[in-house]
Amino acid sequence: MGFEEEYQAFMNAHLQARTGERLRRLQEGHKQAEMLFVKQVWWPLFHHFRYLHPEYEVDDFKDGKRYLDFAYIRPAIRICLEIDGYGPHLKNISRWQFSDSLERQNQLVIDGWTVIRFSYDQVKEKPRRCQQIVQQVIGRWLGDELDQTSLSFVEKEVLRLAIRKGEAISPIEVEKYLKLSDKTVKKVLSQLVDKKMLIPASGIVRVRSYRLGDQVKHPI
């Protein structure tokens, strides 16, 4: 299915699973900024919404509840993704409210969350940069998962380089990074393409760069 169908199914599943305040927050809190994020940043990267939770409820440091715009949760991984709009309410925020906002974020970090924040303007005007940041932070854990595969050491290191960079890599970059000959690098890159771990990103007769393949970008 395409984005519209997958997104609707994603939202319907969460709406049906919630009641009370959690349902109200999802209905009222998931607005244009959040929709733009999943359309322009998340979907182009992963083409699925597995492990992603909108308006995710967490315990507040003041013994109440608060809601994260998105939470990406997998075993040993908890990433908070926030999209902040810029409006009149930010100009009128008090110094105590500003301090409270910082304390809330600090508490998330103390509780083991990785917190990533984007402005609405970033999501709207620079979605590719946002994609790179998301890919890099999630890639820290995807890179660790490579150790569970049967890939060679060199193949794993090439993929880790691509994950950390968050965009296409060139054979010359791989040569410098791993200090290998161009012949060896071409062979390794070709093997990773055959395994669908990498995809040619530019060039036809002679490939000049490679990007991550679906098996790496779309974790199971």
Phi, psi and chi 1 to 4 in degrees:
 res  aa     phi    psi   chi1   chi2   chi3   chi4
   1 MET       -  157.7  -67.0 -169.3  -67.7      -
   2 GLY   -86.0 -174.7      -      -      -      -
   3 PHE   -58.5  -49.8  167.9   76.1      -      -
   4 GLU   -58.0  -45.9  -64.8  -63.4  -21.0      -
   5 GLU   -66.9  -44.0  -65.5   85.1   -2.6      -
   6 GLU   -66.8  -39.7  -72.4  -79.7    4.8      -
   7 TYR   -65.1  -43.3  172.7   69.5      -      -
   8 GLN   -64.5  -41.0 -163.2   58.1   56.4      -
   9 ALA   -64.9  -39.8      -      -      -      -
  10 PHE   -59.8  -49.7  164.6   68.3      -      -
  11 MET   -67.3  -42.0  -70.4  -59.7  -62.8      -
  12 ASN   -61.0  -39.6  -73.6  -19.2      -      -
  13 ALA   -63.2  -40.9      -      -      -      -
  14 HIS   -73.9  -36.3  -77.2  -81.2      -      -
  15 LEU   -63.9  -41.7  -72.8  167.7      -      -
  16 GLN   -70.7  -25.2  -68.1  171.3    8.7      -
  17 ALA   -87.9   -4.0      -      -      -      -
  18 ARG  -116.5  154.2  -59.5 -171.0 -174.0 -171.2
  19 THR  -139.2  168.9   59.6      -      -      -
  20 GLY    58.6 -138.1      -      -      -      -
  21 GLU   -64.6  -34.5  179.4   63.6   11.3      -
  22 ARG   -63.8  -37.5  -66.8  175.7   66.4 -114.7
  23 LEU   -70.2  -44.5  175.6   59.9      -      -
  24 ARG   -60.5  -42.5 -173.1 -170.3   72.0   79.7
  25 ARG   -63.9  -37.3  -75.3  -61.7  -58.7 -118.0
  26 LEU   -68.7  -41.3 -179.3   55.8      -      -
  27 GLN   -66.7  -37.7  -68.3  171.0  -32.4      -
  28 GLU  -100.2  -24.9  -61.6 -179.8    4.4      -
  29 GLY   -90.7  -22.5      -      -      -      -
  30 HIS   -87.3   97.2 -167.0   81.4      -      -
  31 LYS  -120.3 -156.6  -62.9 -179.9  179.5  178.9
  32 GLN   -58.3  -43.0 -177.3  178.6   -0.7      -
  33 ALA   -62.9  -43.2      -      -      -      -
  34 GLU   -68.1  -39.8  -70.5   77.7   14.0      -
  35 MET   -64.8  -39.5  -68.4  175.1   63.9      -
  36 LEU   -65.7  -37.3 -168.3   65.7      -      -
  37 PHE   -61.7  -48.3  172.1   78.9      -      -
  38 VAL   -67.8  -30.5  -65.7      -      -      -
  39 LYS   -78.4  -42.9 -175.1  174.8 -175.8  178.4
  40 GLN   -98.0  -19.0  -66.3 -157.4  166.8      -
  41 VAL  -114.6  -58.4  178.4      -      -      -
  42 TRP   -69.7  -52.3 -169.4  -91.4      -      -
  43 TRP   -59.9  -46.8  178.7 -101.0      -      -
  44 PRO   -59.5  -26.1  -25.5   37.1      -      -
  45 LEU   -79.8  -47.8  -85.9  178.5      -      -
  46 PHE  -114.2  -25.4  -59.0  106.9      -      -
  47 HIS    58.5   26.7  -64.6  -75.2      -      -
  48 HIS  -162.8  169.8   68.1   68.5      -      -
  49 PHE  -120.8   20.8  -59.9  108.2      -      -
  50 ARG   -61.3  140.0  -68.2 -166.9  -64.3  -85.4
  51 TYR    73.3   -0.4  -46.9  114.2      -      -
  52 LEU  -100.5  131.3 -169.4   66.9      -      -
  53 HIS  -126.4  118.8  -55.8  -93.2      -      -
  54 PRO   -81.9  146.2   31.7  -35.5      -      -
  55 GLU    46.4   59.9  -68.8  -62.9  -42.1      -
  56 TYR   -83.4  129.0 -173.8   77.5      -      -
  57 GLU   -83.4  131.6 -177.7 -176.7   81.6      -
  58 VAL  -133.6  159.3  -64.9      -      -      -
  59 ASP   -72.5  134.4  -69.0  -31.1      -      -
  60 ASP   -86.8  152.5 -171.6   75.3      -      -
  61 PHE   -67.2  -12.3   72.8   99.5      -      -
  62 LYS   -98.5   23.1  -67.5 -176.9  176.9  179.3
  63 ASP    67.5   22.0  -63.2  -34.9      -      -
  64 GLY  -113.1 -152.1      -      -      -      -
  65 LYS  -126.0  148.3  -60.5  -68.7 -177.3 -177.9
  66 ARG  -137.5  165.4   67.2  167.9  -62.2 -169.5
  67 TYR  -127.2  129.0  -67.2   83.3      -      -
  68 LEU   -89.4  143.1  -47.1  179.8      -      -
  69 ASP   -55.1  -48.7  -72.0  -18.1      -      -
  70 PHE  -146.0  145.2  -66.8   98.7      -      -
  71 ALA  -125.3  130.5      -      -      -      -
  72 TYR  -106.3  114.2  178.3   80.1      -      -
  73 ILE  -127.2  124.5  -58.7  175.1      -      -
  74 ARG  -140.3  169.9  -60.4  179.1   64.0 -176.4
  75 PRO   -52.3  122.7  -29.6   37.5      -      -
  76 ALA    70.8    7.9      -      -      -      -
  77 ILE  -127.2  127.5  -56.5  174.2      -      -
  78 ARG  -139.8  110.1  -66.6 -162.9  -63.2  177.7
  79 ILE  -119.1  125.6  -58.9  174.1      -      -
  80 CYS   -96.1  126.7  163.9      -      -      -
  81 LEU  -117.1  116.1  -62.5  157.6      -      -
  82 GLU  -117.7  137.3  -65.2  -83.8  -81.4      -
  83 ILE  -115.6  112.1  -60.6   87.1      -      -
  84 ASP  -100.6  123.1  -60.2  -42.0      -      -
  85 GLY   -83.9  157.3      -      -      -      -
  86 TYR  -110.9  118.1 -179.6   79.3      -      -
  87 GLY  -153.2 -175.6      -      -      -      -
  88 PRO   -57.8  -31.9  -24.5   34.8      -      -
  89 HIS   -64.6  -26.6   67.2  -75.2      -      -
  90 LEU   -72.4  -33.1  -70.8 -177.9      -      -
  91 LYS   -70.1  -28.5  -62.9  178.4 -177.2  178.1
  92 ASN   -95.9    0.4  -60.8  -32.1      -      -
  93 ILE   -65.3  139.4 -170.7  171.3      -      -
  94 SER   -81.5  165.9   72.0      -      -      -
  95 ARG   -64.1  -35.5  -64.0  173.3   71.0  173.2
  96 TRP   -69.2  -38.6  -69.5  115.0      -      -
  97 GLN   -66.2  -37.8  -73.1  172.1  -44.2      -
  98 PHE   -63.3  -45.1  178.2   66.5      -      -
  99 SER   -63.1  -39.5  -63.6      -      -      -
 100 ASP   -62.6  -40.4 -177.7   72.4      -      -
 101 SER   -62.6  -41.9  174.8      -      -      -
 102 LEU   -66.4  -39.0  -64.9  179.9      -      -
 103 GLU   -65.8  -37.6 -172.1  168.9   -0.7      -
 104 ARG   -62.0  -43.4  -71.1  170.8 -175.1  -92.6
 105 GLN   -65.6  -42.4  177.8  168.7  -41.8      -
 106 ASN   -59.7  -39.0  -70.3  -17.7      -      -
 107 GLN   -66.3  -36.4 -168.0   59.9   51.1      -
 108 LEU   -60.4  -43.7  -78.4  172.5      -      -
 109 VAL   -63.8  -42.9  174.6      -      -      -
 110 ILE   -60.9  -35.3  -68.5  170.3      -      -
 111 ASP   -80.5    4.5  -71.1  -18.6      -      -
 112 GLY    98.5   11.3      -      -      -      -
 113 TRP   -90.3  144.9  -71.7   84.6      -      -
 114 THR   -95.6  125.5  -63.7      -      -      -
 115 VAL  -108.5  122.3  179.7      -      -      -
 116 ILE  -120.8  126.0  -56.3  -62.4      -      -
 117 ARG  -122.6  134.5  -56.9 -177.5   73.7  165.8
 118 PHE  -122.5  151.2  -61.5  109.0      -      -
 119 SER   -87.9  158.3   70.4      -      -      -
 120 TYR   -58.6  -40.2  175.7   79.2      -      -
 121 ASP   -63.8  -37.3  -71.1  -21.4      -      -
 122 GLN   -62.2  -46.2  -77.9  178.6  -58.6      -
 123 VAL   -62.8  -39.4  172.2      -      -      -
 124 LYS   -76.2  -45.7 -177.3  179.2  179.4 -179.0
 125 GLU   -96.4  -26.0  -55.6  -64.3  -23.0      -
 126 LYS  -132.0   56.7  -60.4 -179.7  178.9  179.4
 127 PRO   -62.1  -33.1   23.7  -35.0      -      -
 128 ARG   -65.3  -39.3  179.4   54.9 -171.6  147.9
 129 ARG   -65.4  -39.1  178.6   55.8 -173.7  148.6
 130 CYS   -63.2  -40.5  -63.7      -      -      -
 131 GLN   -59.7  -42.6  -70.5  172.7   19.1      -
 132 GLN   -62.3  -41.2  -69.4  171.7  -12.2      -
 133 ILE   -65.2  -45.5  -68.3  171.5      -      -
 134 VAL   -61.4  -45.0  170.3      -      -      -
 135 GLN   -63.6  -38.2 -173.4  171.4   11.1      -
 136 GLN   -69.0  -42.9  -73.8  167.1  -13.4      -
 137 VAL   -71.3  -41.0   69.8      -      -      -
 138 ILE   -72.1  -32.5  -67.2  179.6      -      -
 139 GLY   -62.2  -22.9      -      -      -      -
 140 ARG   -57.3  -38.6  -70.1  167.6   51.4 -166.1
 141 TRP   -87.0  -34.9  -73.5  -80.4      -      -
 142 LEU   -63.4  -35.3  -61.7 -171.4      -      -
 143 GLY   -62.0  -39.1      -      -      -      -
 144 ASP   -64.0  -34.8  -68.9  -18.8      -      -
 145 GLU   -67.1  -20.1  -71.1 -175.3   -8.6      -
 146 LEU   -61.8  -25.6  -66.9  174.4      -      -
 147 ASP   -65.5  -17.8  -71.3  -30.1      -      -
 148 GLN   -88.6    0.3  -50.9  -56.2  -43.0      -
 149 THR   -97.0  173.5   69.7      -      -      -
 150 SER   -95.8   14.9   59.0      -      -      -
 151 LEU   -68.1  155.6  -61.5  173.0      -      -
 152 SER   -72.9  165.3   70.6      -      -      -
 153 PHE   -58.0  -44.8  171.4   79.1      -      -
 154 VAL   -65.2  -42.2  173.8      -      -      -
 155 GLU   -60.3  -42.7  -71.5  173.1  -29.0      -
 156 LYS   -63.0  -40.6  -68.9  175.4 -175.9  177.1
 157 GLU   -68.6  -34.3  -71.2  -54.6  -54.4      -
 158 VAL   -64.5  -43.5  170.9      -      -      -
 159 LEU   -67.0  -38.3  -67.7  177.4      -      -
 160 ARG   -63.3  -36.9  -73.5 -165.7  173.4   96.2
 161 LEU   -62.0  -45.1  172.7   63.4      -      -
 162 ALA   -65.6  -38.6      -      -      -      -
 163 ILE   -65.6  -46.0  -71.7  170.5      -      -
 164 ARG   -65.3  -39.7  -77.9 -164.2  -63.9  -89.1
 165 LYS   -69.6  -37.5 -172.6  176.9  179.8 -175.7
 166 GLY    79.5   10.5      -      -      -      -
 167 GLU  -154.6 -176.4   56.8 -174.4   28.0      -
 168 ALA   -61.0  146.9      -      -      -      -
 169 ILE  -116.8  151.8   57.7  172.9      -      -
 170 SER  -105.9  157.2   68.3      -      -      -
 171 PRO   -56.9  -36.2  -28.8   37.9      -      -
 172 ILE   -65.1  -38.2  -67.0  177.7      -      -
 173 GLU   -61.4  -41.8  -74.9  179.6  -75.5      -
 174 VAL   -66.1  -41.5  177.9      -      -      -
 175 GLU   -57.4  -47.6  -70.0  174.4   29.1      -
 176 LYS   -68.7  -39.1  -68.1 -179.3  178.6  178.2
 177 TYR   -67.4  -44.3  176.8   66.6      -      -
 178 LEU   -99.6   -5.7  -65.5  176.4      -      -
 179 LYS    55.9   52.5  -64.0  179.4  173.7   54.7
 180 LEU  -119.4  162.4  -63.4  172.5      -      -
 181 SER   -73.1  158.2   68.0      -      -      -
 182 ASP   -63.3  -32.9   59.8  -19.0      -      -
 183 LYS   -64.6  -44.8 -177.6  177.8  179.3  179.5
 184 THR   -65.4  -42.4  -60.8      -      -      -
 185 VAL   -63.1  -44.3  167.1      -      -      -
 186 LYS   -59.3  -39.8  -72.2  178.1 -177.5  177.9
 187 LYS   -65.2  -44.9  179.1 -179.8  178.1 -179.4
 188 VAL   -64.9  -44.0  172.6      -      -      -
 189 LEU   -62.6  -39.8  -68.6  171.8      -      -
 190 SER   -63.7  -40.9  177.1      -      -      -
 191 GLN   -62.4  -41.8  -68.9  171.2  -17.0      -
 192 LEU   -69.0  -32.4  -71.7  170.9      -      -
 193 VAL   -67.4  -43.4  169.3      -      -      -
 194 ASP   -60.0  -33.4  -69.6  -19.2      -      -
 195 LYS   -87.6    3.4  -65.0  175.5 -178.4  178.8
 196 LYS    62.9   23.4  -64.8 -176.9  171.7   52.6
 197 MET   -85.2  -28.3  -65.4  -72.7 -175.4      -
 198 LEU  -126.7  155.4  -70.9  179.3      -      -
 199 ILE  -132.0  134.7  -61.9  173.2      -      -
 200 PRO   -56.8  130.9  -26.9   37.0      -      -
 201 ALA  -104.5  -23.2      -      -      -      -
 202 SER  -154.4  148.9   64.4      -      -      -
 203 GLY    91.6  148.4      -      -      -      -
 204 ILE  -116.9  -64.6  -61.4  175.7      -      -
 205 VAL   -69.6  -45.2  177.0      -      -      -
 206 ARG  -122.8  113.4 -178.7  176.9  179.4  179.1
 207 VAL   -73.1  127.8 -179.4      -      -      -
 208 ARG  -101.9  -17.4  -65.5 -173.2  -64.4  -85.4
 209 SER  -156.6  161.6   63.0      -      -      -
 210 TYR  -135.3  147.2  -60.9   79.2      -      -
 211 ARG  -123.8  165.6   60.5 -178.3  175.0   84.3
 212 LEU   -63.7  141.3  -68.1  172.3      -      -
 213 GLY   -85.3  172.5      -      -      -      -
 214 ASP   -61.0  -32.8  -70.8  -12.4      -      -
 215 GLN   -65.8  -22.9  -73.4 -173.1 -124.0      -
 216 VAL   -96.1  -39.8 -177.6      -      -      -
 217 LYS   -73.9  -27.1  -72.8  170.7   61.2 -179.8
 218 HIS  -113.7   76.8  -53.8  168.6      -      -
 219 PRO   -62.3  145.1   24.4  -34.8      -      -
 220 ILE   -76.9      -  -64.0  174.0      -      -
